[in-house]
Amino acid sequence: MIRHIVLWKLREELGAEEKDRIKVGIKEGLEGLFGKIPGLREIDVQMKGTDGSTADLMLDSVFEDLEALAAYRKHPAHVEVATTRVRPFVEQRLCLNFEG
């Protein structure tokens, strides 16, 4: 299995209410991919870090193998969510993939 972790920092110029709305949209969009993409076993978006957190959101997902992760990246449903709900609002993205 491959675990795919992504941390996002939203753009600083966004207001608090706007950030909250965007976080909900990202969470709903990404978690809504479950059952639609072959090889995607788990997907969870955390939106509420504790004090001291330097990221606004975290994606924690599990794939059957590297091929399933590669297919997810190109899957039209994922591309649509990433293009409309994530990328326009993000200033920084960090990713770590590992076997586990």
GISUL-V941865 format. One record per helix or strand. SS is the DSSP state (~ for helix, > for strand). FROM is the first residue (numbers start at 0). TO is the last residue. If there is no record, write none. Layout:
ss=(SS	SS)
from=(FROM	FROM)
to=(TO	TO)
This chain:
ss=(>	~	>	>	~	~	>)
from=(1	15	39	56	65	75	89)
to=(9	30	45	62	73	88	98)
